[in-house]
Amino acid sequence: MRGPDTFTESLFSVKKLDDFVPATHPLRAIRAMVNDALSELEDMFADMYEDAAKGGRPSIAPQKLLRAMLLQVLYSVRSERLLMEQVQYNLLFRWFIGLSMDDNVWVPTVFSKNRQRLIEHDAVVAFFNEVLAQAERKNWLSKEHFSVDGTLIQAWASHKSFVPKKAGDDDAGGGSSNDGSDFRGQPRSNDTHESKTDPDSRLYRKGKTASEMRFMGHTLMDNRHGLIVNAVVTQADGYAERAAARAMINDARQVNPEAEITLGADKGYDAAQFIAELQQLKVEPHVAQNKSGRRSAVPDEIAQTDGYALSMQCRKRIEQAFGWAKTIGSIRQLMVRGLKKVDQLFVLNRACPIFCV
């Protein structure tokens, strides 16, 4: 017997949001880890806002804001406007964020404005550190053997926005020679030009890639489980990778001052000054030797050890994290502008692999 094509809506419902989420759904385990991390940040959240006794309109709870931003990364939601649209009708999203069925969804511009407060107080970095602390308590980190690498991040800016720094406001329009619309045959560099759309971005190319407006993201990976233990975004230039790697491995050394630390990296890090700085920090350089028409700065006695060979195998796993962030995450081409906003989104992307272990 064929069922009727009718729709009868109940006036009341006795179900909770939790009833709609399967018991084996992966977001359940992720939400438990996220809530544990957010509970450790309660004091910081309290300092971010004025006391309730002073009055004023309540803002979006920072815990809900961070959960919503995490959903945007995990489900490849390309913009805040689309995220708010999906939260309106997606019960799974409402449950994860902490909204009831009757709660109003935020206006996208209000959501973006509240996100700025998290940047001012480095809340995403603190959240990343708390999630990392959970991984450490579960013995997922070795704290001794690391790999480092960098990747290019395409900025939300075009070639036409890359105009001379001294170009006046009157020149921006009308197809003039200074508005960036016709740059063929004109010499351009970051010393003389900048993007009006995103002044923090830099025109940069690497290898056989085309020159684009870009940032550069850097990550430090623990070799035991391939988890990211440090992440930062810098302006794109030829020295940024080694400078960021030196700063991140120095942080690892400060945490574990007596350990025998090794650092794996590709041939781009094979520079005499960088190797010397690692040795000064008492970090054994497991950097791939670059012998293409030159002499490698990595000593042969290090390159012939078993530990060096193992680091060469493990360091390739860092590309998996970059691949995930550029396909599932949102760092292939960003929809935010400014170094601080890009760094916030990049660090949030780096926290996601910890949830998947």
ZABA-839819 format. One record per atom (N, C-alpha, C, O, CB): z, x, y. Coordinates in steps of 0.2 Angstrom, whole numbers, plus 5000, padded with zeros to 4 digits. Each point is the difference from the previous one (the first is absolute). Glycine has a CB too. Layout:
BEGIN
ZXY...
END
This chain:
BEGIN
500050044994500049965006500050045006500450055001500249864993498950085011500050045006500549985005500249945001498650074997501550055005500549985005499749985006499550025002501350074993499649875009499849985006500050055006500450045000500049844997499150125007499950045006500449975006499749985005499250074991501849965003500449975006500550055002500150054997499849844998500450105011500550055003500549955003499949965004499250134998501549934995500649965002500550055002500350044996499549864997500450115014500550055002500749975000500149945003498950115004501449994991500749985000500350005006499950055004500249994984500449925014500350005006500550065001500150035005499749844996500550144993500650054999499850054994499749974996501249955010499350144995500050044994500650044999500450015004498450014998501449994991500650034998499950074998500550034998500049864999498950145004499950064998500150055005499949995006499249974986501150105006500150065005499450045000499650004995501650005004498750055006499450045000500150054994499450024998500549975015500750034985500050044995499849974993499850044996501250015010498949894994499849974994499250004999499850004994501149925007498850105004499350005000499750084999499450014998500649895010500550144992499850074998500250024993500549994998499750045014499349994984500150024993500550054999500150055005498849924993501550034997500650044999499750074999500450055001500349864994498750105003499750074998499650025006499750054999500349934989500049995018499650025005500250075003500650015001499249875002499750174998500250065002500450005007500450055002498650004992500949905010500350005007500849994999500350015005498649945000501350024989500749995000500450075000500550015003499349894990499950155003500350075000500050035006500450035003499349984985499749985016499950035006500449975005500350045004498549984993501349925003500549975005500750024999500450015005498849894995501050114994500750024999500150075003500550025003499549924986499550115010500050065003500050005007500450045004499150014986500149915013499949995007500749985003500250025005498649964994501549974998500649975003500650055000500450005004499249894992500450154998500550055000499950055005500550025003499649974985499350035014499950055005500149975007500350035004498850024989500849895008500149965007500749995001500350015005498649944994501550044995500849995001500350075003500549995003499549924988499750145007500350075003499850015007500350045003499650014986499649915014499850015007500349955004499849995006499250064990501549915002500349955004500350025007499949975005500449974984500050125011500350035006499550025005500149995006500950054987498449985004499550025005499749945003499850005006500050104987500149855003499749945002500549965006499749985005499750014984501250025010500549975005499950045006500149975006500750004985499150095009499950045007499449995003499950015006500850074989498849895001499349995003500049945005499550005004500050054986501049905010499949945003500749995004500550034999498749924993500750015014500649985004500549964996499849974995499550045015501349994992500549964996499849935001499849985006501150114996499349874993499849935000500449965006499849955002499950054986500950035014500449975005499750005007500249965004500850074989498550015008499750015006499449945001499750005005500650124995499649854994499549945001499350034999499950064998500849885009498850024995499350024999499749974994500349974996499950145009499149894994499749974995500050054994499850065000499449885008501050044986500050044994499350034998499549965001501549974995498950135002499450034998499949994993500449974996499750115013499349944988499950014993500550044997500150065002498749924999501550004994500550054996499650064998499549994997501349914999499550165005499650064998499950014993499550024998501050035012500049924986499950004993499449964998499650024995501649995003498749935005499449964998499450035003499550004997501249905003499350135005499550045003499750054996499450014999501049975012500150064986499850064996499749974993499550034997501450045008499449884992499749974994499349975001499650014996501649965001498750005009499349985002499550055000499550004998501049905008499750164998499650065000499850034994499550024998501050005013500049984984499950024993499549964996499650034997501650025004498949895000499549954997499350015003499550004996501449925002499050105008499450015003499650064997499450004999501049955011500050104988499850064997499849994992499550024998501250055010499849894989499949994993499449964998499750014995501550015004498749935005499449954999499450015004499649965001501349964996499150145006499450025004499849945005499449995001500250074989500949925014499949955005499850045006500350045003500549874993498650075007499750055005500349995007499950055004499049954989501449955009500249995006500749955000500149974996498750055009501649995001500649965000499849925001500449964997500150145009498949894997499849935000499949974994500249944998499350085013500150014984499949984994500650004995500149964996498850095005501650005001500650004996500449935002500349974995499750165005500149865006500349945002499749934997500449964998500050105013499049944989499649954997500249994992500149944998499050075010500950044989500250004993500749984998500249974996498950125002501449945007500749984999500149925001500449984997499950145007499249855000500149935001499949964994500449954999499150075012500150004984499949964994500150044994500049974994499249975012501050124994500150044994500750004998500450035004498650044998501349894993500750004998500250074998500650015001499349874996499750165000500350064998500150055006500550035000498849964989500350005016500150045006500749985003500450045002498349985000501449914999500649985003500650024996500550025003498849885001500750104989500550024996500250075001500650025001499149894991499850135009500150085000500350015007500550045001498649984991500649955013500350015007500749985001500450035004498449965000501349954993500749975001499949945005500549985003500050134995498949855002499949945004500149944995499750004994499650065014501049894994500049944996499349965001499650025004501749974997498749954995499349965001500049975007499449995002500649994985500550015016500049965006500050055006499949985006500749934989499550155004500050055006499350015003499550004997501550064998499049945012499450015003499850075000500450054999499949865009499050104991499850075000499950035007499849965005499650014984500750095012499950035006499350015003499550004997501550065000499049945010499450015003499850074999500450045001499849875008499150104990499850074999500250055005500250064999498949904994500850025013500250055006500750015000500350065002498849905005501449994991500750015000500250054995500450045000499849855004499450104990500150054994499950075002500450054999499349864993499750105012499850075002500550035005500150065000498749914998501449985007500550035005500750024997500250055002499249875006500850044987500650024996500050064996500450044999499949845001499150144998499850064996500150065004500250054998499049884995500750065014500150065004500750025000500150065001498949905006501550004993500750025000500150044994500550055000499849855006499450094988500150044994499850075001500350054998499649854995499550115011499850075002500550035004500150064999498749905000501450015006500550035005500650034997500350055002499349875006500650054986500650024997499950034993500550014996500149905010498850114993499850044993500349964994500250034995499850085011499949824994500349964995499650014994500350004994500149925014498950094992499650014994500250064997500050014994499149925011501050134999500250064997500750004996500050024995499350035014501149914994500749994997499949964994500450014995500250005016499049944989499949964994499750044994500250004995499649905012499750144995499750054995500550054997500050014994498949985013501650034997500550054998500549964995500250034995499750045016500249874990500549964996499649994993500450004995500249955015498850034990499649994994500050064996500150004994499249915012500650154998500050074996500750014997500050034995499150015013501449944996500750024997500149964994500350024995500149995016499349934988500049964994499750044994500250004995499849895012499450144995499650034995500450074998500050024994499049945010501450075000500450064999500649984995500250034996499550025015500649894991500649984995499749984993500450014996500249955015498850024989499749994993499850064996499649994995500149895009500350185000499850064997499350004999499750034995501449984999498549975011499350005000499750065004499450014999500649865000500450175004499850055004500350074997500550004998499449925012499750134991500250074997500350035006500550054999498649954992500749995015500250045006499950075000500350045004500549884997498750114995499950074999499250015000499850055003501349964991498549955003499350015000499649955004500149944998500150124990499449965016499749965005499250015000499850064999501349935008498649974996499350015002499949965007500349965001499350054986499950025016499849985007499349995001499650044997501450015007498849905000499349995002499949965006500549965002499250054985499849995016499849955005499449964999499650024996501050075012499349864996499449965000499849985007500549995004499849974984499150025013499849985006500049925001499949974995499350135005501049885005500149935001499649985006500150025006501149984990498349955003499649985005500349955005500349954998498850064994500950015015500349965005499749945002499449994998501050125006499949844999499749945002499750025007500249975005500649954988498750125007499750025006499350024998499950034995501150005011498549964999499350024998499850065004500350025005499449864993499750145001499750065004499949985007500150045004499350004986500449905011499949975007500650015004500050005007499149924989501550085001500650005004500250075002500550015004499949894990499250155003500250075001499650025007499450024999500850004988500149985018499750025007500450065003500550014998499249865003500050155004500350065004500649985003500149945002498850115000501650004998500749985002500049995007500549965002500050114989499149955013500049995007499549955002499949995006500350134996499649844994499549945001500449955004500649984998498750044992500549965016500349955003500049934997499549994996500350085015500649884992500049934997499349975002499849954997501450045004498550035005499449975002499450024995499549965000500950045012499750054984499450024996500149974993499550004996500550115009500549854993500149974994499649935000500349955001500850114997498349945001499649944999499350025003499950045004501149894997498650024998499350005003499650054996499450025003501049955008499750064984499650054996499950075004499550034999499949874996501150125009500050065004500150064995500149994994500349955016499550124993500050064995500750014998500150044996498950015010501549924997500750024999500449954996500550004998499550065012499649884988500449954996499950014993500349954996499549975013499950134988500050024993499549964996499950014994501350015007498449945002499549964997499450044998499749994995500749915011499550154997499450054999500250075000500150035005499149894999501050114990500350075000499550044996500250064999500949895001498350034999499550054996499950065004499849995006499749914988500550165003499850065004500650025004499950055004498949924995501750005002500650025005500550044996500249974995499549935012500550154995500650044997500649965001500249985006499250134995501049884994500649965000500650044996499850024995499649875007501250115001500550034996500749975002500049965005499450154994501149904997500649975002500450035006500449975003499750014985499650085014500350035006499749965007500450005005499750114989499349875005499749975006500049925000499949975005499450134996500749874993500049934999500649974996500450044997498349985003501449925001500549964996499849934999499549975004501450105001499449894991499849944998500449955005500650015000499150024988499949935015500449955005500349944995500549975003498750065006500649964985500349954996500650034997500549965000498449994997501150115000500650034997500050075002499850044997500249884993500450105016500050075002500350054995499950065001500249895011500350024984500350054995499650024994500150054997500949895006498450034996499650024995499550065003500050015006500049874989499750155000499650065001499450004997500049974994501050105008498549955001499350014997500050064995500250055002499249905008500550034983500150064995499649984994499949954998501350075006498650044993499650004994500350054995500350055002498749915004500950034988500350044995499550014994499849954997501450025006498650094996499550014995499349975002499750015005501249994986498849965004499449975001500049935003499549965001500150114990501049915011500149935003499750005007500050055004501049934989498949965010499849995007500650005004500549994998498549954998500850085011500550005005500249935001499649965002500050155003501149884995500249935002500750015004500350055000499149904989500849995014500650005003500649994994500049954997499550005014500950104989500450004994500850035002500150035005498849994988501549965002500750035000500050044993499549994996501049925011500050124992500150044993500749984997500550015004498750085000500849894990500649984997500250054995499650034996500249855005500850144998500350054996500549984996500549965002499250125006500349944985500649974996500250064995499650054999499949845001501150114999500450054995500249964994500349955000500150125010499349954984500149974994500550044995499950065000499049885001501550024996500550034995499650004994499749954998501350015007498950104991499650004994500349974994499649994995500050125010501049874995500249974994499749934998499749994995501450075007498949895003499749944999499549985005499749955000501450024995498750085009499449995005500249965005499649965003499750054988501449995011500249955006500050045006500150065000500749884992499050025013500050035007500750015003500449955000498450005002501450115000500750015003500050015007500550005003499850054986499149965014499950015007499349985003499550014996501450085004499149895006499349985002500050005008500549985003499349954986499750095014499950005007499350005002499650024996501550045005498849915005499350005003500050045006500450005004499449884991499650165006500050045005499349995003499549974997501350124999499049945010499350005003499650054995500350044997500149935015499050014988499650044995499750065003499750005006500049904989500550165002499750065002500050054994500349984995500150005017499350084989500050054994500650034998500150034995498849995009501749975000500650034998500549954999500650024998499150075009500249854993500549954999500350004993500649994999498849945010500150084986500249994993500650054998500549994998498449974999501050115005500450054999500749995004500550024997498550065000500949905009500649995004500549944998500650014999498750035011500349914987500449944998500350024993500649994998498749935008500450124990500250024993500650055001500549994997498450004998501150055010500650055001500649965003500550014997498750085006500749865001500649965002500349964994500649995000498850005012500149984984500349954995500350044994500549984998498649945005500750144996500350044994500650035003500550024996498450014999501249985012500650035003500549954999500650014999498850065009500449864993500549954999500350004993500649994999498849945010500150084986500250004993500550064999500549994996498449955000501050115007500450064999500749995003500550024997498550055003501049895006500749995003500449954995500650015000498950015012500249944985500349954995500350044994500549994998498849925006500350144994500250044994499950075001499650034998500049884995500950125011500050075002500050054995499750065001500849905009499750034984500150054995499549994994500050054996501249965007498449944997499549994995499450055000499850025005500549864995499450134994499450045000499449955001499749974995500850124997499349915014499549955002499250024999499950065002501049895006498750014990499350025000499649955003500249945001499950124988499349965014499649965004499350014998499750055001501149955009498949944987499350014998499549975005500249955004500250044984499050035013499649985005499350024998499950054996501049965013498649974995499350024999499850065004500450035003499349854994499650145002499850065003500150005008500050055003499249964987500849935013500050005007500750025003500050025006499249894993501350104997500650035002500150074998500550035002500049864996499050145000500050074998499850055006499550025001500249954987500850035016500050045007500650055000500549984998498949935008500550154996500550055000500649985004500650014997498550085002500849885006500649985004500449954997500650005000498850035010500349924987500349954996500450024994500649984999498549945005500650124992500350034994500650045002500550004997498450014997501150035012500550045002500649965002500650014999498650085005500649855000500649965002500349964994500649995000498849995010500250014984500449974994500450054997500649984998498449955000500850135002500450054997500650025004500650014998498450044997501049945012500650015004500549944999500650015000498650055008500549884990500549944998500250014993500449954998499049985011500450124988500250014992499749944996500349984996500750085008498449934998499649954996499450034997499650045003500749875005499650094985499550034997499349975001500049944998500950104993498649995012499449975001499649994994499650054998500450005014499949894986499649984994499349975003499949944999501150044993498750065013499449985003499450024997500050064997500649945014498949964988499450024996499750065004499949995006499949894990500050175001499750065003499349985002499649984996501150104997499149945013499450005003499750075000500150045005500249855002499250124988499750075000499249995002499750054997501249994994498949925013499349995001499950055006500149985006499949894990499850195003499850045005500650035003499950035006499049914995501750064997500650025003500550024995499949984994499849955016500950094992500550024996500649955001500149985005499650144996500549854993500549955000500750035003500250064998499249884992500950025014500750025002500549994995500650025001499149955010500249994983500549994995500050064995499550014998500349865003500750164998500150064996499849984993500149954997500850095010498750014990499849994993500549994995500049964995499050105008501649974998500550004995500349925000500349984995500050155007499749845004500249935000499449954996500249964997500550065014498750004991499549964997499950004993499749964997499750065014500950034986499950014992500649974996500050014994499350095009501249875001500649974996499849934998499649975002501250105005499649914988500049944997500149945005499749955000500650104988500249975016500249955005499549985005499949955002501250094997498550015003499450005004499549954997499749965003500550155002499749904989499549964996500249935000499649955000500050154993501049895006500349934999500049975007499849945000500950094991499450005014499949975007499349985002499949955003501150125000498549974995499349995001499849934996499649975003500250154998500649874994499849934996500449955004499749945001500150124988500849955013500449945003499749985007500149945002500950104991498850015011499849995007499549955000499949975006500550144997499149884992499549955001500249935000499649965002499750124992501349915004500349935000500149975007500049945001500550094988499550025016500149975006499449965003500149965004500750144998498649924995499449965002500149934998499749965003499650154996501149884995500049934998500449955005499849955002500250094986500549995016500349975005499649995006500049945003501150114993498550005006499549995005499549944998499849965004500350165000499749884990499549954998500249935000499749965002499850134991501249915005500349935000500049985007499949945002500850084988499650025015500149985007499349985003500049965005501050124995498549954998499349995003499649944997499649975003500450155000500249864991499749944997500449945000499849955003499650134990501249935005500549945000500450005007500049945003500150064985500150055014500350005007499550005005499549974999501450104997499349955010499649985006499950065005500050005006500449894993499650174998499950065004499350035000499950065003501349964995498349954998499450035001499750005007499850055003500049914985500249985015499949995007500649955003500049944998498750085001501650015005500649965003499849955005499550005003501250104995499849855002499949945005500550005005500249955003499249984989501050135009500550015005499850075004499650044997501349904996499350065013499850065004500750035003500549975001498449975002501050134997500650045003500350044994500049974994500249945015500050154992500250044995500749974996500050014994499550095013500949874997500649974998499949954995500349994995500350045015498949924992499949944996499650034993500249974995499849955016499650124990499650034994500550034995500049994994499050035013501550024996500550034996500449954996500250014994499850095014500249854996500449954997499749964994500350004994500249985017498850014990499749974994499950054994500049984995499449945014500450144993499950054995500750014996499950004993499250065014501449954996500750014996500149944996500350004994500250075015499449874993500149944996499550004994500349974995500149965015499050094991499650014994500350054995499949994994499149985013501350084995500250054996500649984996500250034995499450055013500849874994500649974997499849964994500349994995500350015015498849974990499849954994499950044994500249964995499249985013500450124991500050034993500650004996500150004994499050065010501549955000500750004997500149934997500450004995500050085014499449874994500149934996499649994994500249964996500050005015499350084988499649994994500250054994499749994995499449985013501450074993500250044994500349964995500250034994500050075014
END
